Structures are given as structure tokens and as C-alpha cells.
């Protein structure tokens, strides 16, 4: 059964949304987890049922619960937040298929480097004025210029998990 989502403009409810990452470090022995505190976004569901939109993260808002590590992540070795304050995902197409599966195609921009990204999210809630999407995907941080890797401690892919709650815009 496919759920219908009302057409129109939708605004991200940042208080009910999370964007988190996790990455295995220390040669795979430790998993670093972090959450972005400052997230904004909006989208439009078109009459044909497809959607487009933008999600913006303030890179400096990443909190891994370790102040020294967070300062390093904000620096030039990683996100370089002074020069690249935002991480942006532009959804070029999101289509609800196969029940609750949302096929998402877009572009992720980190440190000024933009790469295509495709993944499948789930529509986990759809009421008249609100909808919630959950998604998870992996990225190769080196593709975005985040290649710092002292002594080979940081290998593999970074996993990004999202729960995004959108509310219908008043206009």
C-alpha cells in the first residue's frame, strides 16, 4: 500500500529532526558518533508526487561529546568550517515507491566539493500537516577532501543517519 503525501511546500521541524554520523576509528576499534545541532531544510511535493528540496547543516554544530575532537573536526584537516560553514544536500528527486520506500537522488556538498548521492529512505509517518522520513547512507569522506588519517587510524566509510520531520508550510 502506497501512502499519499499532500502536494505543496514543507518546512523541516528542526526540533523533531536529527542528523547523525558514525565512523569507526582507531583501526576499527572505536566508533565515533556525532550529531549536528543546527539543521534547516525545506521541500516541495509536486503534483506528480515527486519531491525536491534542500537540507542544510551548519558544519560547526557537529557535537561528538569530545571538545578537543570537535575542534579538530571544525579545522582544516576535516570540515574547515571557517571557509565551508555549511554541508548541503539538494534533493533533485524523491519518489515514494513500494509502500514506504522513498527513492532519493541528489547532490551532497561538503567543503565545497559536490558529489551525487542516491539512497532509499523510509516514510515512517504521514499525517495531514506533518511527515517523517528516516534514512541512512554511507559516504567516503576522502571524496570530499576530508582525507586526514594519521597513522592510518581512520579507514572506511562514514555512515549518516537521519530522522527528518517536515511540517506543511503556511504559504
Residue frames as a rotation matrix with the C-alpha (Angstrom) as fourth column:
UNK 1
0.580 0.814 0.000 0.00
0.814 -0.580 0.000 0.00
0.000 0.000 -1.000 0.00
UNK 2
-0.496 -0.735 0.462 1.42
0.734 -0.639 -0.229 3.39
0.463 0.226 0.857 -1.01
UNK 3
0.039 0.436 -0.899 0.79
0.814 -0.535 -0.224 6.37
-0.579 -0.723 -0.376 1.25
UNK 4
0.315 0.115 0.942 -0.23
0.739 -0.652 -0.167 9.63
0.595 0.749 -0.290 -0.41
UNK 5
-0.352 -0.453 -0.819 1.58
0.804 -0.595 -0.016 12.80
-0.480 -0.664 0.573 0.66
UNK 6
0.687 0.709 -0.158 -0.12
0.556 -0.654 -0.513 16.13
-0.467 0.265 -0.844 0.09
UNK 7
0.097 -0.602 0.793 1.38
0.864 -0.344 -0.367 18.43
0.494 0.721 0.486 -2.51
UNK 8
0.911 0.211 0.354 2.78
0.085 -0.937 0.339 21.79
0.404 -0.278 -0.872 -1.52
UNK 9
0.037 -0.922 0.386 5.61
-0.366 -0.372 -0.853 23.32
0.930 -0.110 -0.352 0.46
UNK 10
0.830 0.121 -0.544 7.06
0.388 0.576 0.719 21.64
0.400 -0.809 0.431 3.55
UNK 11
0.337 -0.699 0.631 9.44
-0.660 -0.653 -0.371 23.05
0.672 -0.292 -0.681 6.19
UNK 12
-0.196 -0.491 -0.849 11.85
0.319 0.787 -0.528 20.99
0.927 -0.375 0.003 8.32
UNK 13
0.844 0.375 0.385 10.93
-0.292 -0.281 0.914 20.85
0.451 -0.884 -0.127 12.01
UNK 14
-0.056 -0.996 -0.065 14.45
-0.391 0.082 -0.917 21.03
0.919 -0.026 -0.394 13.46
UNK 15
-0.243 -0.013 0.970 13.22
-0.970 -0.010 -0.244 20.27
0.013 -1.000 -0.011 16.99
UNK 16
0.546 0.519 0.657 11.90
-0.513 0.828 -0.227 16.88
-0.662 -0.214 0.719 15.83
UNK 17
0.926 -0.272 -0.261 14.73
-0.137 0.402 -0.905 16.04
0.351 0.874 0.335 13.40
UNK 18
0.518 -0.831 0.203 18.21
-0.272 0.065 0.960 14.57
-0.811 -0.552 -0.192 13.78
UNK 19
0.818 -0.459 -0.347 21.20
-0.254 0.253 -0.934 14.18
0.516 0.852 0.090 11.51
UNK 20
0.630 -0.589 0.507 23.91
-0.491 0.204 0.847 12.00
-0.602 -0.782 -0.161 13.00
UNK 21
0.490 -0.530 -0.692 27.08
-0.601 0.369 -0.709 10.31
0.631 0.763 -0.137 11.81
UNK 22
0.724 -0.380 0.576 29.24
-0.332 0.539 0.774 7.46
-0.605 -0.751 0.264 12.95
UNK 23
0.606 -0.630 -0.485 32.68
-0.520 0.147 -0.841 6.36
0.601 0.762 -0.238 11.85
UNK 24
0.918 -0.363 -0.160 34.98
0.386 0.719 0.579 3.63
-0.095 -0.593 0.800 13.06
UNK 25
0.593 -0.773 0.224 38.40
-0.596 -0.609 -0.523 4.96
0.541 0.176 -0.822 14.06
UNK 26
0.063 -0.682 0.728 41.48
-0.929 0.227 0.293 3.74
-0.366 -0.695 -0.619 15.91
UNK 27
-0.801 -0.434 -0.413 41.92
-0.588 0.702 0.403 0.97
0.115 0.565 -0.817 13.33
UNK 28
-0.265 0.823 -0.502 38.28
-0.253 0.443 0.860 -0.04
0.930 0.355 0.091 13.70
UNK 29
-0.654 -0.079 -0.752 38.35
0.596 0.558 -0.577 -0.38
0.466 -0.826 -0.318 17.48
UNK 30
-0.627 0.406 -0.665 36.34
0.375 -0.590 -0.714 2.77
-0.683 -0.698 0.218 18.36
UNK 31
-0.179 0.628 0.758 33.18
0.918 -0.171 0.358 4.19
0.354 0.760 -0.546 16.81
UNK 32
-0.919 -0.080 -0.386 32.95
0.209 -0.929 -0.305 7.97
-0.335 -0.361 0.871 16.89
UNK 33
-0.103 0.950 0.296 29.37
0.983 0.051 0.178 9.26
0.154 0.309 -0.939 16.90
UNK 34
-0.890 -0.154 -0.430 28.19
0.250 -0.952 -0.177 12.81
-0.382 -0.265 0.885 16.44
UNK 35
0.105 0.967 0.231 25.06
0.964 -0.042 -0.263 14.85
-0.245 0.250 -0.937 15.86
UNK 36
-0.753 -0.242 0.612 24.57
0.460 -0.858 0.227 18.12
0.470 0.453 0.758 14.00
UNK 37
-0.511 0.541 -0.668 22.71
0.663 -0.246 -0.707 20.57
-0.546 -0.804 -0.233 16.25
UNK 38
-0.198 0.400 -0.895 21.89
-0.355 -0.880 -0.314 23.17
-0.913 0.256 0.317 13.57
UNK 39
-0.804 0.068 0.591 19.83
0.510 0.591 0.626 21.73
-0.306 0.804 -0.510 10.70
UNK 40
-0.217 0.769 -0.601 17.44
-0.457 -0.624 -0.634 23.54
-0.863 0.137 0.487 8.36
UNK 41
-0.935 -0.110 0.336 15.51
0.226 0.544 0.808 22.40
-0.272 0.832 -0.484 5.33
UNK 42
-0.083 0.934 -0.346 12.53
-0.557 -0.332 -0.762 22.72
-0.826 0.130 0.548 3.10
UNK 43
-0.892 -0.169 0.419 10.93
0.209 0.668 0.714 20.85
-0.401 0.724 -0.561 0.27
UNK 44
-0.275 0.827 -0.490 8.12
-0.886 -0.417 -0.205 20.76
-0.374 0.377 0.847 -2.19
UNK 45
-0.520 0.266 0.812 5.90
0.326 0.940 -0.099 17.82
-0.790 0.213 -0.575 -3.07
UNK 46
-0.842 0.121 -0.526 4.88
-0.506 -0.517 0.690 18.28
-0.188 0.848 0.496 -6.67
UNK 47
0.111 0.991 -0.071 1.52
-0.943 0.083 -0.322 17.35
-0.314 0.102 0.944 -8.19
UNK 48
0.293 -0.039 -0.955 3.06
-0.605 0.767 -0.216 14.20
0.741 0.641 0.201 -9.74
UNK 49
0.981 0.153 -0.121 4.02
0.004 0.604 0.797 13.02
0.195 -0.782 0.592 -6.22
UNK 50
0.188 -0.975 -0.115 7.76
0.794 0.220 -0.566 13.58
0.578 0.015 0.816 -6.60
UNK 51
0.928 0.081 -0.363 9.60
0.314 -0.694 0.648 15.93
-0.199 -0.715 -0.670 -4.26
UNK 52
0.131 -0.907 0.401 12.57
0.514 -0.284 -0.810 18.30
0.848 0.312 0.429 -4.35
UNK 53
0.971 0.238 0.026 14.24
0.108 -0.531 0.840 20.18
0.214 -0.813 -0.541 -1.53
UNK 54
0.051 -0.970 0.237 17.32
-0.144 -0.242 -0.960 21.23
0.988 0.015 -0.152 0.39
UNK 55
0.900 0.052 -0.433 18.78
0.407 0.255 0.877 20.20
0.157 -0.965 0.208 3.73
UNK 56
0.271 -0.812 0.517 21.50
-0.164 -0.569 -0.806 22.42
0.949 0.134 -0.287 5.24
UNK 57
0.708 -0.176 -0.684 23.73
0.688 0.391 0.611 21.53
0.160 -0.903 0.398 8.19
UNK 58
0.728 -0.584 0.361 25.93
-0.612 -0.790 -0.045 24.01
0.311 -0.188 -0.932 9.98
UNK 59
0.385 -0.626 -0.678 29.18
0.112 0.761 -0.639 22.03
0.916 0.170 0.363 9.95
UNK 60
-0.595 -0.672 0.441 30.46
-0.310 -0.314 -0.897 23.69
0.742 -0.671 -0.022 13.14
UNK 61
0.100 0.720 0.687 27.40
-0.973 -0.072 0.218 22.38
0.206 -0.691 0.693 15.03
UNK 62
0.340 -0.038 -0.940 28.71
-0.114 0.990 -0.081 18.79
0.934 0.134 0.332 14.94
UNK 63
0.165 -0.209 0.964 28.91
-0.980 -0.145 0.136 17.51
0.111 -0.967 -0.228 18.52
UNK 64
0.141 -0.208 -0.968 30.78
-0.187 0.955 -0.232 14.27
0.972 0.214 0.096 19.25
UNK 65
0.960 0.279 -0.006 30.82
-0.016 0.076 0.997 14.85
0.278 -0.957 0.078 23.04
UNK 66
0.321 -0.919 -0.228 34.59
0.867 0.188 0.461 15.48
-0.381 -0.346 0.858 22.92
UNK 67
0.833 0.117 -0.540 35.59
0.039 -0.987 -0.155 19.17
-0.551 0.108 -0.827 22.74
UNK 68
-0.139 -0.964 -0.229 39.14
-0.383 -0.161 0.910 18.53
-0.913 0.214 -0.347 21.52
UNK 69
-0.577 -0.004 0.817 37.94
0.607 0.667 0.432 16.20
-0.546 0.745 -0.383 18.74
UNK 70
0.506 0.846 0.168 35.15
0.774 -0.360 -0.521 18.63
-0.380 0.393 -0.837 17.78
UNK 71
0.541 -0.395 -0.742 37.68
-0.303 -0.915 0.266 21.47
-0.784 0.081 -0.615 17.46
UNK 72
-0.583 -0.788 0.198 39.82
-0.138 0.336 0.932 19.26
-0.801 0.516 -0.305 15.20
UNK 73
-0.259 0.575 0.776 36.80
0.855 0.511 -0.093 18.31
-0.450 0.639 -0.624 13.08
UNK 74
0.762 0.561 -0.323 36.00
0.399 -0.800 -0.447 22.02
-0.509 0.212 -0.834 12.57
UNK 75
0.163 -0.828 -0.537 39.58
-0.304 -0.560 0.771 22.73
-0.939 0.037 -0.343 11.44
UNK 76
0.142 -0.198 -0.970 41.30
-0.964 -0.248 -0.090 22.49
-0.223 0.948 -0.226 8.06
UNK 77
-0.855 -0.490 0.170 42.05
-0.452 0.865 0.217 18.74
-0.254 0.109 -0.961 8.42
UNK 78
-0.634 0.702 0.325 38.34
0.639 0.712 -0.291 17.97
-0.435 0.023 -0.900 8.23
UNK 79
0.269 0.921 0.281 35.33
0.929 -0.171 -0.329 20.28
-0.255 0.350 -0.902 7.67
UNK 80
-0.762 -0.621 0.183 37.27
0.647 -0.743 0.170 23.58
0.030 0.248 0.968 7.56
UNK 81
0.100 0.982 -0.163 34.19
0.988 -0.118 -0.102 25.37
-0.119 -0.151 -0.981 8.90
UNK 82
-0.135 -0.187 -0.973 35.73
0.209 -0.965 0.157 28.86
-0.968 -0.182 0.170 8.63
UNK 83
-0.810 -0.239 -0.535 35.83
-0.444 -0.346 0.826 28.51
-0.382 0.907 0.175 4.84
UNK 84
-0.636 0.600 -0.485 32.99
-0.176 0.499 0.848 25.99
0.751 0.625 -0.212 4.40
UNK 85
-0.778 0.275 0.565 30.40
-0.618 -0.180 -0.765 26.59
-0.108 -0.945 0.310 7.12
UNK 86
0.186 0.969 0.162 27.60
-0.853 0.241 -0.463 24.56
-0.488 -0.052 0.871 5.52
UNK 87
-0.926 -0.175 0.334 27.04
-0.003 0.890 0.455 20.99
-0.377 0.421 -0.825 4.42
UNK 88
-0.207 0.875 -0.438 24.21
-0.819 -0.400 -0.411 20.92
-0.535 0.274 0.799 1.90
UNK 89
-0.781 0.121 0.612 22.16
0.375 0.875 0.305 18.12
-0.499 0.468 -0.730 0.39
UNK 90
-0.442 0.638 -0.631 19.99
-0.809 -0.588 -0.028 19.15
-0.388 0.498 0.775 -2.56
UNK 91
-0.325 0.456 0.829 17.26
0.263 0.885 -0.384 16.64
-0.909 0.093 -0.407 -3.35
UNK 92
-0.834 -0.002 -0.552 16.79
-0.510 -0.382 0.771 16.57
-0.212 0.924 0.317 -7.10
UNK 93
-0.108 0.835 -0.540 14.14
-0.609 0.373 0.700 13.86
0.786 0.404 0.468 -6.91
UNK 94
-0.895 0.004 0.447 12.42
-0.361 0.582 -0.728 11.94
-0.263 -0.813 -0.520 -4.13
UNK 95
-0.257 0.803 -0.538 9.78
-0.743 0.192 0.642 9.44
0.619 0.564 0.547 -5.17
UNK 96
-0.251 0.317 0.915 7.59
-0.776 0.498 -0.386 7.31
-0.578 -0.807 0.121 -2.92
UNK 97
-0.050 0.180 -0.982 7.54
-0.765 0.625 0.154 3.75
0.642 0.760 0.106 -4.27
UNK 98
-0.271 -0.130 -0.954 6.89
0.131 0.977 -0.170 0.28
0.954 -0.171 -0.247 -2.96
UNK 99
0.415 0.523 -0.744 4.84
0.808 0.165 0.566 1.28
0.419 -0.836 -0.354 0.08
UNK 100
0.923 -0.038 -0.383 7.00
0.231 -0.739 0.632 3.41
-0.307 -0.672 -0.674 2.37
UNK 101
0.025 -0.977 0.210 10.25
0.845 0.133 0.518 3.40
-0.535 0.164 0.829 0.32
UNK 102
0.897 0.151 -0.416 11.36
-0.030 -0.916 -0.399 6.85
-0.441 0.370 -0.817 -0.82
UNK 103
0.319 -0.788 0.526 13.97
0.940 0.334 -0.069 6.76
-0.121 0.517 0.847 -3.59
UNK 104
0.814 -0.092 -0.573 16.15
0.063 -0.968 0.245 9.85
-0.577 -0.236 -0.782 -3.16
UNK 105
0.218 -0.762 0.609 18.56
0.967 0.086 -0.238 11.28
0.129 0.642 0.756 -5.73
UNK 106
0.990 0.127 -0.062 20.55
0.136 -0.977 0.162 14.41
-0.040 -0.168 -0.985 -5.08
UNK 107
0.236 -0.943 0.234 23.88
0.292 -0.161 -0.943 16.13
0.927 0.291 0.238 -4.56
UNK 108
0.809 -0.114 -0.576 25.84
0.572 -0.065 0.817 16.34
-0.131 -0.991 0.012 -1.32
UNK 109
0.402 -0.691 0.601 28.24
0.103 -0.618 -0.779 19.26
0.910 0.375 -0.177 -0.92
UNK 110
0.876 -0.291 -0.385 30.91
0.417 0.053 0.907 19.16
-0.244 -0.955 0.168 1.79
UNK 111
0.047 -0.915 -0.401 33.95
0.354 -0.361 0.863 21.50
-0.934 -0.182 0.307 1.89
UNK 112
0.048 0.042 -0.998 32.86
-0.693 -0.718 -0.063 22.96
-0.719 0.695 -0.005 -1.45
UNK 113
-0.908 -0.333 -0.253 33.02
-0.416 0.657 0.629 19.54
-0.043 0.677 -0.735 -3.14
UNK 114
0.041 0.998 0.053 29.75
-0.883 0.061 -0.466 18.27
-0.468 -0.028 0.883 -4.61
UNK 115
-0.948 -0.302 -0.097 29.03
-0.316 0.863 0.394 14.61
-0.035 0.404 -0.914 -5.36
UNK 116
-0.116 0.935 -0.336 25.91
-0.662 0.179 0.728 12.73
0.741 0.307 0.598 -6.48
UNK 117
-0.928 -0.081 0.364 24.19
-0.343 0.567 -0.749 10.67
-0.146 -0.820 -0.554 -3.81
UNK 118
-0.104 0.899 -0.425 21.35
-0.659 0.257 0.706 8.18
0.745 0.354 0.566 -4.16
UNK 119
-0.989 -0.141 0.034 19.75
-0.118 0.647 -0.753 6.21
0.085 -0.749 -0.657 -1.34
UNK 120
-0.190 0.958 -0.216 16.42
0.233 0.257 0.938 4.81
0.954 0.128 -0.272 -0.16
UNK 121
-0.882 0.052 0.469 14.70
-0.447 -0.411 -0.795 6.41
0.152 -0.910 0.385 2.83
UNK 122
-0.597 0.747 -0.293 11.52
0.734 0.656 0.176 5.33
0.323 -0.110 -0.940 4.58
UNK 123
-0.401 0.620 0.675 8.37
-0.469 -0.772 0.430 7.36
0.787 -0.144 0.600 5.09
UNK 124
-0.789 -0.009 -0.614 7.64
0.434 0.699 -0.568 6.43
0.435 -0.715 -0.548 8.72
UNK 125
-0.329 0.745 -0.580 4.84
0.685 -0.235 -0.690 8.89
-0.650 -0.624 -0.433 9.39
UNK 126
-0.921 0.124 0.370 2.45
0.207 -0.647 0.734 10.92
0.330 0.753 0.570 7.28
UNK 127
-0.189 0.877 -0.442 -0.35
0.786 -0.135 -0.604 12.88
-0.589 -0.461 -0.663 8.87
UNK 128
0.663 0.601 0.448 -2.18
0.747 -0.481 -0.460 15.78
-0.061 0.639 -0.767 7.21
UNK 129
0.950 -0.249 0.186 0.27
-0.218 -0.961 -0.170 18.51
0.221 0.121 -0.968 8.23
UNK 130
0.241 -0.907 0.345 3.43
-0.871 -0.046 0.489 16.50
-0.427 -0.419 -0.801 9.04
UNK 131
0.925 -0.053 -0.376 5.58
-0.137 0.878 -0.459 13.76
0.354 0.476 0.805 7.59
UNK 132
0.444 -0.793 0.417 8.66
-0.666 0.020 0.746 11.95
-0.600 -0.609 -0.519 8.86
UNK 133
0.782 -0.331 -0.528 11.41
-0.307 0.532 -0.789 10.36
0.542 0.779 0.315 6.82
UNK 134
0.578 -0.697 0.424 14.19
-0.340 0.266 0.902 8.11
-0.742 -0.665 -0.083 8.08
UNK 135
0.905 -0.327 -0.271 17.27
-0.187 0.265 -0.946 7.45
0.381 0.907 0.179 6.02
UNK 136
0.512 -0.829 0.223 20.75
-0.180 0.151 0.972 6.04
-0.840 -0.538 -0.072 6.28
UNK 137
0.951 -0.306 0.033 23.59
0.094 0.186 -0.978 6.11
0.293 0.934 0.206 3.78
UNK 138
0.433 -0.880 -0.196 27.37
0.609 0.125 0.784 5.95
-0.665 -0.459 0.589 3.66
UNK 139
0.967 -0.255 -0.013 29.88
-0.188 -0.677 -0.711 8.39
0.173 0.690 -0.703 2.23
UNK 140
0.334 -0.939 -0.083 33.58
0.928 0.343 -0.146 8.18
0.165 -0.028 0.986 1.57
UNK 141
0.755 0.021 -0.656 34.91
0.345 -0.863 0.369 11.24
-0.558 -0.505 -0.658 3.41
UNK 142
-0.308 -0.951 -0.009 38.06
0.428 -0.147 0.892 11.31
-0.850 0.270 0.452 1.23
UNK 143
-0.236 0.299 0.924 35.87
0.964 -0.046 0.261 12.15
0.121 0.953 -0.278 -1.80
UNK 144
0.765 0.578 0.284 35.03
0.513 -0.813 0.274 15.44
0.389 -0.064 -0.919 -0.07
UNK 145
0.149 -0.815 0.560 38.58
-0.101 -0.575 -0.812 16.40
0.984 0.064 -0.168 0.91
UNK 146
0.585 0.057 0.809 38.37
-0.805 -0.080 0.588 15.00
0.098 -0.995 -0.001 4.45
UNK 147
0.654 -0.349 -0.671 41.33
-0.112 0.833 -0.542 12.69
0.748 0.430 0.506 3.95
UNK 148
-0.079 -0.722 0.687 43.27
-0.906 -0.235 -0.351 13.31
0.415 -0.650 -0.636 7.16
UNK 149
0.879 0.325 -0.350 44.29
-0.214 0.923 0.319 9.92
0.427 -0.205 0.881 8.50
UNK 150
0.129 -0.880 0.457 47.15
-0.964 -0.220 -0.152 9.98
0.235 -0.421 -0.876 10.98
UNK 151
-0.668 -0.569 0.481 48.86
-0.669 0.741 -0.052 6.59
-0.326 -0.357 -0.875 11.21
UNK 152
-0.740 0.411 -0.532 46.02
-0.238 0.581 0.779 5.04
0.629 0.703 -0.332 9.19
UNK 153
-0.936 0.346 0.064 43.64
0.021 0.235 -0.972 5.24
-0.351 -0.909 -0.227 12.17
UNK 154
-0.093 0.960 -0.265 40.59
-0.394 -0.280 -0.876 6.32
-0.915 0.023 0.404 10.15
UNK 155
-0.981 -0.183 -0.068 39.51
-0.142 0.433 0.890 3.96
-0.133 0.883 -0.451 7.39
UNK 156
-0.615 0.763 0.199 36.29
0.774 0.632 -0.032 3.02
-0.150 0.135 -0.979 5.70
UNK 157
-0.408 0.613 0.677 33.04
0.383 -0.558 0.736 4.83
0.829 0.560 -0.007 5.14
UNK 158
-0.972 0.229 0.054 31.13
-0.168 -0.515 -0.840 7.26
-0.165 -0.826 0.539 7.32
UNK 159
-0.491 0.871 0.005 27.50
0.801 0.449 0.396 6.37
0.342 0.199 -0.918 8.00
UNK 160
-0.929 0.314 0.197 24.96
-0.348 -0.921 -0.174 9.19
0.127 -0.230 0.965 8.11
UNK 161
-0.556 0.800 -0.225 21.58
0.819 0.573 0.016 8.56
0.142 -0.175 -0.974 9.77
UNK 162
-0.924 0.286 0.256 18.66
-0.274 -0.958 0.082 10.95
0.268 0.006 0.963 9.54
UNK 163
-0.284 0.946 -0.153 15.21
0.944 0.249 -0.216 11.36
-0.166 -0.206 -0.964 11.00
UNK 164
-0.994 -0.070 0.086 13.62
0.095 -0.939 0.332 14.34
0.057 0.338 0.939 9.28
UNK 165
-0.202 0.959 -0.197 10.24
0.855 0.075 -0.513 15.70
-0.477 -0.272 -0.835 10.34
UNK 166
-0.943 -0.041 0.329 8.61
0.239 -0.771 0.590 18.12
0.229 0.635 0.738 7.92
UNK 167
-0.271 0.885 -0.379 5.55
0.549 -0.181 -0.816 20.28
-0.791 -0.429 -0.436 8.53
UNK 168
0.150 0.424 0.893 3.33
0.974 -0.219 -0.059 21.83
0.171 0.879 -0.446 5.90
UNK 169
-0.876 -0.475 -0.085 4.30
0.481 -0.875 -0.057 25.44
-0.047 -0.091 0.995 5.26
UNK 170
-0.157 0.838 -0.522 1.67
0.427 -0.419 -0.801 28.10
-0.890 -0.349 -0.293 5.91
UNK 171
0.189 0.188 -0.964 2.33
-0.633 -0.727 -0.266 29.65
-0.751 0.660 -0.018 2.49
